[in-house]
Amino acid sequence: MSRVNLDVFEADLSASWSNLQRILDFLSLRNLLSNELFLLLLIAVVFLYTGGYMKDLKDIKCYLLDMDGTIYLGNELIDGAKEFLEKLKEKNIRYIFLTNNSSKNKDKYVEKLNKLGIEAHREDVFSSGEATTIYLSKKKKGAKVFLLGTKDLEDEFEKAGFELVRERNKDIDFVVLGFDTTLTYEKLWIACEYIANGVEYIATHPDFNCPLENGKFMPDAGAMMAFIKASTGKEPTVIGKPNRHIIDAIIEKYDLKKSELAMVGDRLYTDIRTGIDNGLTSILVMSGETDKKMLKETIFVPDFVFESVKEIKETIE
């Protein structure tokens, strides 16, 4: 189901001054018309100045694929996911697994995908954890970090050259919050002390819940952010979807163009907002977190909506 994306239209529009002036003159009619009539006229203007432009999946050269809720749920492959990826390979369309889940490093994701029957390599996976190390390395190489994260995330930070500090009352550069499934009260307490004292606070991603099979979920980094905010009043700089930091990092690493990218995922406030905020084609799949009620009420309107990636395969065939 395709929709006109006015944010992308505005970002891409290179109209002459005269055309822009006409649009502004048109918008001045807003207070004189009913909502319904103004909307119809606005749609007409969009089609007039874009040549009836609607996003087309044929223009996509690379799919950025969320994993949890999009390719698999927990330890179960979503129906049609393997065939969808095989179709992309057949059509020589690139795909990169882009996940906000920072609890695992890319080796673990490759291992999991392979166990599920999907051929994957390290270069096929990009996570919010890796994006965070790239972001922080540009700010200060070899920084001292108090990290709330799993052993996998700790390994990723150490491989990137960071010094991990585990005690309170040390001279550190950053507090970094990841999806820490080994979280303890002591970790939260120490992190809150550092943050309250003014240490720069970074989070790998903002997701509240991580979807599992059979409609279940587990609390994610966003829920931990809420705890820290309640204690300190502070909010972090967030690196992962929907923020530009993760898209800037992946475009730089893989030499990609925004106009040829599609973001595919199951969450409106991360995956779909990533597409909208960064000028990418946005594709929602209803196989994870989002239900019909959430879709109806959202302000983050996707360009396309499919039940699952299986339907995307059928569309691009």
KEFIGU-302179 format. One record per residue (C-alpha): x, y, z; residue in one letter. Coordinates in Angstrom, 3 decimals. Each point is the difference from the previous one (the first is absolute). Layout:
N
{u = X	v = Y	w = Z	residu = A}
...
//
This chain:
317
{u = 0.000	v = 0.000	w = 0.000	residu = M}
{u = 1.832	v = 3.129	w = -1.180	residu = S}
{u = -0.513	v = 3.461	w = 1.402	residu = R}
{u = 1.236	v = 3.464	w = -0.953	residu = V}
{u = 2.758	v = 1.020	w = 2.421	residu = N}
{u = -0.117	v = 3.783	w = 0.276	residu = L}
{u = 3.134	v = 0.195	w = 2.144	residu = D}
{u = 2.048	v = -1.689	w = -2.710	residu = V}
{u = -1.764	v = 2.069	w = -2.688	residu = F}
{u = 1.044	v = 3.201	w = 1.749	residu = E}
{u = 3.558	v = -1.233	w = 0.537	residu = A}
{u = 0.460	v = -1.044	w = -3.617	residu = D}
{u = -1.847	v = 2.885	w = -1.677	residu = L}
{u = 2.294	v = 2.278	w = -2.012	residu = S}
{u = -2.620	v = 2.358	w = -1.357	residu = A}
{u = 0.852	v = 3.380	w = -1.441	residu = S}
{u = -0.838	v = 3.083	w = 2.037	residu = W}
{u = -3.084	v = 0.662	w = -2.103	residu = S}
{u = -1.351	v = -3.481	w = 0.646	residu = N}
{u = 0.736	v = 0.356	w = 3.703	residu = L}
{u = -1.797	v = 3.337	w = 0.075	residu = Q}
{u = -3.058	v = -1.597	w = -1.598	residu = R}
{u = -0.009	v = -2.705	w = 2.654	residu = I}
{u = 0.209	v = 2.617	w = 2.758	residu = L}
{u = -2.832	v = 1.939	w = -1.606	residu = D}
{u = -2.039	v = -3.201	w = -0.073	residu = F}
{u = 0.689	v = -0.726	w = 3.671	residu = L}
{u = -1.354	v = 3.444	w = 0.879	residu = S}
{u = -3.426	v = -1.392	w = -0.935	residu = L}
{u = 0.156	v = -2.339	w = 3.013	residu = R}
{u = -2.152	v = 2.182	w = 2.238	residu = N}
{u = -2.626	v = 0.518	w = -2.697	residu = L}
{u = -0.762	v = -3.647	w = -0.753	residu = L}
{u = -1.419	v = -2.977	w = 1.844	residu = S}
{u = 2.474	v = -2.696	w = 1.094	residu = N}
{u = -1.345	v = -2.437	w = -2.588	residu = E}
{u = 0.230	v = 2.412	w = -2.932	residu = L}
{u = 3.448	v = 1.237	w = 1.013	residu = F}
{u = 1.280	v = -3.576	w = 0.204	residu = L}
{u = -1.275	v = -0.780	w = -3.504	residu = L}
{u = 1.638	v = 3.125	w = -1.385	residu = L}
{u = 3.250	v = -0.764	w = 1.832	residu = L}
{u = 0.121	v = -3.475	w = -1.551	residu = I}
{u = -0.561	v = 1.558	w = -3.404	residu = A}
{u = 2.906	v = 2.400	w = 0.566	residu = V}
{u = 2.286	v = -2.866	w = 1.016	residu = V}
{u = -0.827	v = -1.871	w = -3.192	residu = F}
{u = 0.334	v = 3.153	w = -2.104	residu = L}
{u = 3.502	v = 0.821	w = 1.157	residu = Y}
{u = 1.329	v = -3.559	w = 0.245	residu = T}
{u = -1.452	v = -1.337	w = -3.226	residu = G}
{u = -2.292	v = -2.302	w = 1.974	residu = G}
{u = 3.023	v = -1.433	w = 1.840	residu = Y}
{u = -0.636	v = -2.968	w = 2.258	residu = M}
{u = 2.764	v = -2.115	w = 1.455	residu = K}
{u = 0.635	v = -3.196	w = -1.901	residu = D}
{u = 1.731	v = -3.067	w = 1.393	residu = L}
{u = 1.651	v = -0.474	w = -3.393	residu = K}
{u = 2.247	v = 2.957	w = 0.892	residu = D}
{u = 1.406	v = -1.715	w = 3.095	residu = I}
{u = 3.584	v = -1.241	w = -0.312	residu = K}
{u = 0.520	v = -0.941	w = 3.667	residu = C}
{u = -2.366	v = -1.081	w = 2.781	residu = Y}
{u = 0.880	v = 0.801	w = 3.607	residu = L}
{u = -1.673	v = -2.827	w = 1.875	residu = L}
{u = -0.959	v = 0.018	w = 3.638	residu = D}
{u = 0.312	v = -3.499	w = 1.465	residu = M}
{u = -2.079	v = -0.409	w = 3.171	residu = D}
{u = -3.632	v = -0.038	w = -1.145	residu = G}
{u = 0.916	v = 0.315	w = -3.686	residu = T}
{u = 2.175	v = -2.990	w = -0.933	residu = I}
{u = -0.579	v = -2.078	w = 3.125	residu = Y}
{u = -1.854	v = 0.014	w = 3.306	residu = L}
{u = 2.157	v = -1.327	w = 2.819	residu = G}
{u = 1.407	v = -3.230	w = -1.393	residu = N}
{u = -2.606	v = -0.491	w = -2.711	residu = E}
{u = 0.437	v = 1.137	w = -3.617	residu = L}
{u = -2.942	v = 2.038	w = -1.283	residu = I}
{u = -1.834	v = -1.755	w = -2.812	residu = D}
{u = 1.383	v = 0.967	w = -3.397	residu = G}
{u = 3.095	v = 1.805	w = 1.345	residu = A}
{u = 2.485	v = -2.421	w = -1.555	residu = K}
{u = -1.750	v = 0.121	w = -3.370	residu = E}
{u = -0.098	v = 3.813	w = 0.128	residu = F}
{u = 3.768	v = 0.172	w = 0.494	residu = L}
{u = 0.580	v = -2.532	w = -2.766	residu = E}
{u = -2.132	v = 2.130	w = -2.340	residu = K}
{u = 2.100	v = 3.088	w = 0.806	residu = L}
{u = 3.185	v = -1.922	w = -0.800	residu = K}
{u = -1.530	v = -1.285	w = -3.227	residu = E}
{u = -0.800	v = 3.578	w = -1.044	residu = K}
{u = 3.463	v = 1.201	w = 1.072	residu = N}
{u = -1.468	v = 2.295	w = 2.654	residu = I}
{u = 2.156	v = 0.515	w = 3.069	residu = R}
{u = -1.266	v = -0.379	w = 3.554	residu = Y}
{u = 1.517	v = 0.805	w = 3.376	residu = I}
{u = -1.374	v = -1.225	w = 3.299	residu = F}
{u = -0.363	v = 3.170	w = 2.059	residu = L}
{u = -0.984	v = -0.587	w = 3.579	residu = T}
{u = -0.411	v = 2.179	w = 3.053	residu = N}
{u = 0.539	v = -3.011	w = 2.253	residu = N}
{u = 3.419	v = 0.576	w = 1.546	residu = S}
{u = -0.067	v = -3.034	w = 2.290	residu = S}
{u = 1.857	v = -2.089	w = -2.607	residu = K}
{u = 3.007	v = 0.772	w = -2.190	residu = N}
{u = -0.025	v = -0.638	w = -3.749	residu = K}
{u = 1.644	v = -3.426	w = 0.343	residu = D}
{u = -2.912	v = -1.174	w = 2.143	residu = K}
{u = -2.503	v = 1.361	w = -2.510	residu = Y}
{u = 1.779	v = -1.762	w = -2.867	residu = V}
{u = -0.026	v = -3.210	w = 2.022	residu = E}
{u = -3.704	v = 0.369	w = 0.786	residu = K}
{u = -0.956	v = 0.761	w = -3.598	residu = L}
{u = 2.019	v = -2.976	w = -1.244	residu = N}
{u = -1.698	v = -2.294	w = 2.520	residu = K}
{u = -3.363	v = 1.232	w = -1.293	residu = L}
{u = 1.040	v = -1.011	w = -3.516	residu = G}
{u = 0.954	v = 3.467	w = -1.280	residu = I}
{u = 3.411	v = 0.500	w = -1.568	residu = E}
{u = 1.621	v = 3.019	w = 1.636	residu = A}
{u = 3.466	v = 1.434	w = 0.530	residu = H}
{u = 1.439	v = 2.621	w = 2.348	residu = R}
{u = -0.225	v = 2.738	w = -2.639	residu = E}
{u = -3.728	v = -0.692	w = -0.358	residu = D}
{u = -0.727	v = 1.124	w = 3.580	residu = V}
{u = 0.064	v = 3.488	w = 1.504	residu = F}
{u = -1.217	v = 0.701	w = 3.535	residu = S}
{u = -0.614	v = 2.994	w = 2.218	residu = S}
{u = 2.924	v = -1.245	w = 2.097	residu = G}
{u = 2.412	v = 0.294	w = -2.930	residu = E}
{u = -1.475	v = 3.383	w = -0.959	residu = A}
{u = 0.573	v = 1.195	w = 3.572	residu = T}
{u = 3.682	v = -0.983	w = -0.087	residu = T}
{u = 0.413	v = 1.891	w = -3.299	residu = I}
{u = -1.752	v = 3.074	w = 1.446	residu = Y}
{u = 2.073	v = 0.018	w = 3.200	residu = L}
{u = 3.277	v = -0.669	w = -1.818	residu = S}
{u = -0.513	v = 3.224	w = -1.934	residu = K}
{u = -0.518	v = 1.872	w = 3.282	residu = K}
{u = 2.895	v = -1.569	w = 1.923	residu = K}
{u = 2.022	v = -3.048	w = -0.958	residu = K}
{u = 0.833	v = -2.351	w = 2.865	residu = G}
{u = -2.465	v = 1.708	w = 2.338	residu = A}
{u = -0.803	v = -1.340	w = 3.452	residu = K}
{u = -3.540	v = -1.337	w = 0.051	residu = V}
{u = -2.367	v = -1.257	w = 2.682	residu = F}
{u = -2.057	v = -2.440	w = -2.049	residu = L}
{u = -3.330	v = -1.568	w = 0.849	residu = L}
{u = 0.073	v = -2.890	w = -2.424	residu = G}
{u = 0.442	v = -3.706	w = -0.540	residu = T}
{u = 3.338	v = -1.777	w = -0.377	residu = K}
{u = -0.467	v = 0.164	w = -3.795	residu = D}
{u = -0.344	v = 3.785	w = 0.088	residu = L}
{u = 2.962	v = 0.288	w = 2.367	residu = E}
{u = 2.098	v = -2.006	w = -2.462	residu = D}
{u = -1.091	v = 2.280	w = -2.859	residu = E}
{u = 1.039	v = 3.115	w = 1.934	residu = F}
{u = 3.334	v = -1.471	w = 1.040	residu = E}
{u = 0.771	v = -1.073	w = -3.574	residu = K}
{u = -0.735	v = 3.591	w = -1.059	residu = A}
{u = 2.668	v = 1.217	w = 2.430	residu = G}
{u = -2.070	v = 1.263	w = 2.925	residu = F}
{u = 0.983	v = -0.449	w = 3.640	residu = E}
{u = -2.890	v = -1.376	w = 2.046	residu = L}
{u = -0.348	v = 1.239	w = 3.580	residu = V}
{u = -2.162	v = -2.051	w = 2.380	residu = R}
{u = 0.312	v = 1.904	w = 3.282	residu = E}
{u = -1.470	v = 3.249	w = 1.320	residu = R}
{u = 1.956	v = 3.163	w = 0.769	residu = N}
{u = 2.361	v = -0.281	w = -2.991	residu = K}
{u = 0.975	v = 2.606	w = -2.591	residu = D}
{u = -1.991	v = -1.164	w = -3.034	residu = I}
{u = -1.054	v = 1.529	w = -3.322	residu = D}
{u = -3.345	v = -1.641	w = -0.754	residu = F}
{u = -2.800	v = -2.064	w = 1.466	residu = V}
{u = -1.420	v = -2.274	w = -2.703	residu = V}
{u = -3.299	v = -1.840	w = 0.388	residu = L}
{u = -0.604	v = -3.039	w = -2.192	residu = G}
{u = -2.588	v = -2.791	w = 0.052	residu = F}
{u = 1.451	v = -1.522	w = 3.160	residu = D}
{u = -1.591	v = -3.379	w = 0.703	residu = T}
{u = 2.506	v = -0.395	w = 2.878	residu = T}
{u = -1.170	v = 3.235	w = 1.626	residu = L}
{u = 0.303	v = 0.297	w = 3.796	residu = T}
{u = -1.123	v = 2.648	w = 2.459	residu = Y}
{u = 3.653	v = 0.735	w = 0.740	residu = E}
{u = 0.667	v = 0.822	w = -3.689	residu = K}
{u = -3.002	v = 2.330	w = -0.127	residu = L}
{u = 1.011	v = 1.694	w = 3.248	residu = W}
{u = 3.563	v = 0.674	w = -1.155	residu = I}
{u = -1.220	v = 1.227	w = -3.404	residu = A}
{u = -2.472	v = 2.393	w = 1.653	residu = C}
{u = 2.766	v = 1.418	w = 2.204	residu = E}
{u = 2.255	v = 0.690	w = -2.977	residu = Y}
{u = -2.831	v = 1.499	w = -2.064	residu = I}
{u = -1.247	v = 2.183	w = 2.867	residu = A}
{u = 3.563	v = 1.307	w = 0.378	residu = N}
{u = 0.073	v = 1.135	w = -3.633	residu = G}
{u = 1.737	v = -2.840	w = -1.867	residu = V}
{u = -1.150	v = -0.094	w = -3.634	residu = E}
{u = -2.749	v = -2.597	w = -0.400	residu = Y}
{u = -0.473	v = -2.058	w = -3.190	residu = I}
{u = -2.522	v = -2.738	w = -0.812	residu = A}
{u = 0.358	v = -2.491	w = -2.824	residu = T}
{u = -3.729	v = 0.033	w = -0.847	residu = H}
{u = -3.424	v = 1.079	w = 1.347	residu = P}
{u = -2.169	v = -3.141	w = -0.419	residu = D}
{u = -2.278	v = -0.617	w = 2.989	residu = F}
{u = -0.587	v = -3.707	w = -0.610	residu = N}
{u = 1.656	v = -2.818	w = -1.931	residu = C}
{u = -2.656	v = -2.202	w = -1.690	residu = P}
{u = 0.055	v = -3.761	w = 0.489	residu = L}
{u = -1.974	v = -2.875	w = -1.480	residu = E}
{u = -3.661	v = -0.590	w = 0.970	residu = N}
{u = -0.675	v = 3.696	w = 0.622	residu = G}
{u = 2.387	v = 0.242	w = 2.942	residu = K}
{u = 2.723	v = 2.578	w = 0.580	residu = F}
{u = 2.822	v = 0.965	w = 2.305	residu = M}
{u = 0.795	v = 3.532	w = 1.259	residu = P}
{u = 2.597	v = 1.707	w = -2.191	residu = D}
{u = 2.393	v = 2.946	w = 0.345	residu = A}
{u = -2.775	v = 2.603	w = -0.198	residu = G}
{u = -1.507	v = -1.359	w = 3.210	residu = A}
{u = 3.410	v = 0.303	w = 1.674	residu = M}
{u = 0.290	v = 3.579	w = -1.274	residu = M}
{u = -3.303	v = 0.764	w = 1.724	residu = A}
{u = 1.396	v = -1.279	w = 3.318	residu = F}
{u = 3.098	v = 2.189	w = -0.288	residu = I}
{u = -2.050	v = 3.055	w = -0.972	residu = K}
{u = -2.295	v = -0.494	w = 2.987	residu = A}
{u = 3.059	v = -0.005	w = 2.274	residu = S}
{u = 2.196	v = 2.677	w = -1.614	residu = T}
{u = -2.317	v = 2.038	w = -2.211	residu = G}
{u = 2.500	v = -0.530	w = -2.831	residu = K}
{u = -0.564	v = -1.424	w = -3.483	residu = E}
{u = 2.749	v = -1.445	w = -2.201	residu = P}
{u = 1.231	v = 0.697	w = -3.481	residu = T}
{u = -1.476	v = -2.971	w = -1.854	residu = V}
{u = 2.001	v = -1.535	w = -2.859	residu = I}
{u = -2.242	v = -2.724	w = -1.413	residu = G}
{u = -3.143	v = 0.204	w = -2.083	residu = K}
{u = -1.709	v = 2.392	w = -0.625	residu = P}
{u = 2.912	v = 2.380	w = 0.496	residu = N}
{u = 2.240	v = 1.210	w = -2.795	residu = R}
{u = 3.194	v = -1.220	w = 1.696	residu = H}
{u = -0.612	v = -3.646	w = -0.921	residu = I}
{u = -1.011	v = 0.863	w = -3.581	residu = I}
{u = 2.996	v = 2.315	w = -0.461	residu = D}
{u = 2.276	v = -2.792	w = 1.255	residu = A}
{u = -1.438	v = -2.683	w = -2.282	residu = I}
{u = 0.000	v = 2.272	w = -3.085	residu = I}
{u = 3.639	v = 0.894	w = 0.651	residu = E}
{u = 1.063	v = -3.597	w = 0.612	residu = K}
{u = -1.777	v = -1.568	w = -2.981	residu = Y}
{u = 0.099	v = 2.981	w = -2.430	residu = D}
{u = -3.769	v = 0.147	w = -0.464	residu = L}
{u = -2.446	v = 2.619	w = -1.323	residu = K}
{u = -3.119	v = 0.960	w = 1.942	residu = K}
{u = -2.129	v = 0.138	w = -3.138	residu = S}
{u = 0.662	v = -3.703	w = -0.636	residu = E}
{u = -0.608	v = -1.209	w = 3.557	residu = L}
{u = -3.064	v = -1.500	w = 1.634	residu = A}
{u = -0.392	v = -0.503	w = 3.747	residu = M}
{u = -2.075	v = -3.100	w = 0.805	residu = V}
{u = -1.208	v = -0.663	w = 3.522	residu = G}
{u = -2.846	v = -0.703	w = 2.389	residu = D}
{u = 0.183	v = 3.057	w = 2.273	residu = R}
{u = -1.492	v = 3.373	w = -0.813	residu = L}
{u = 2.011	v = 2.140	w = 2.410	residu = Y}
{u = 3.368	v = -1.465	w = -1.020	residu = T}
{u = -0.050	v = -1.714	w = -3.410	residu = D}
{u = -2.607	v = 2.121	w = -1.764	residu = I}
{u = 1.119	v = 3.233	w = 1.615	residu = R}
{u = 3.527	v = -0.852	w = -1.174	residu = T}
{u = -1.230	v = 0.069	w = -3.589	residu = G}
{u = -2.013	v = 3.180	w = 0.443	residu = I}
{u = 2.647	v = 1.968	w = 1.906	residu = D}
{u = 2.880	v = -1.055	w = -2.246	residu = N}
{u = -1.631	v = 0.203	w = -3.424	residu = G}
{u = -0.148	v = -3.763	w = -0.611	residu = L}
{u = -2.868	v = -2.074	w = -1.341	residu = T}
{u = -1.807	v = -1.421	w = 3.042	residu = S}
{u = -1.619	v = -3.450	w = 0.009	residu = I}
{u = -2.012	v = -1.271	w = 2.959	residu = L}
{u = -0.531	v = -3.723	w = 0.552	residu = V}
{u = -2.784	v = -1.073	w = 2.361	residu = M}
{u = 1.867	v = -3.096	w = 1.204	residu = S}
{u = 1.397	v = 1.508	w = 3.196	residu = G}
{u = -0.902	v = 2.773	w = 2.422	residu = E}
{u = -2.442	v = 2.161	w = -1.985	residu = T}
{u = -3.696	v = -0.883	w = -0.135	residu = D}
{u = -2.799	v = 1.547	w = -2.057	residu = K}
{u = -1.068	v = 2.369	w = 2.770	residu = K}
{u = 3.539	v = 1.346	w = 0.381	residu = M}
{u = 0.273	v = 0.462	w = -3.766	residu = L}
{u = -3.305	v = 1.869	w = -0.146	residu = K}
{u = 0.992	v = 2.407	w = 2.768	residu = E}
{u = 3.656	v = 0.619	w = -0.877	residu = T}
{u = 1.524	v = 3.241	w = -1.229	residu = I}
{u = 2.773	v = -2.067	w = -1.641	residu = F}
{u = -1.718	v = -0.996	w = -3.221	residu = V}
{u = 1.955	v = -2.573	w = -2.051	residu = P}
{u = 0.345	v = 0.097	w = -3.762	residu = D}
{u = -0.999	v = -3.680	w = -0.215	residu = F}
{u = -1.713	v = -2.451	w = 2.321	residu = V}
{u = 0.233	v = -3.793	w = -0.328	residu = F}
{u = -1.068	v = -2.851	w = 2.232	residu = E}
{u = 3.546	v = -1.372	w = -0.152	residu = S}
{u = 3.098	v = -0.075	w = -2.211	residu = V}
{u = -1.676	v = -2.873	w = -1.827	residu = K}
{u = -2.365	v = 2.558	w = -1.557	residu = E}
{u = 2.912	v = 2.216	w = -1.002	residu = I}
{u = 1.461	v = -2.938	w = -1.922	residu = K}
{u = -3.289	v = -0.494	w = -1.822	residu = E}
{u = -0.088	v = 3.721	w = -0.870	residu = T}
{u = 3.496	v = 0.224	w = -1.470	residu = I}
{u = -0.223	v = -3.255	w = -1.986	residu = E}
//
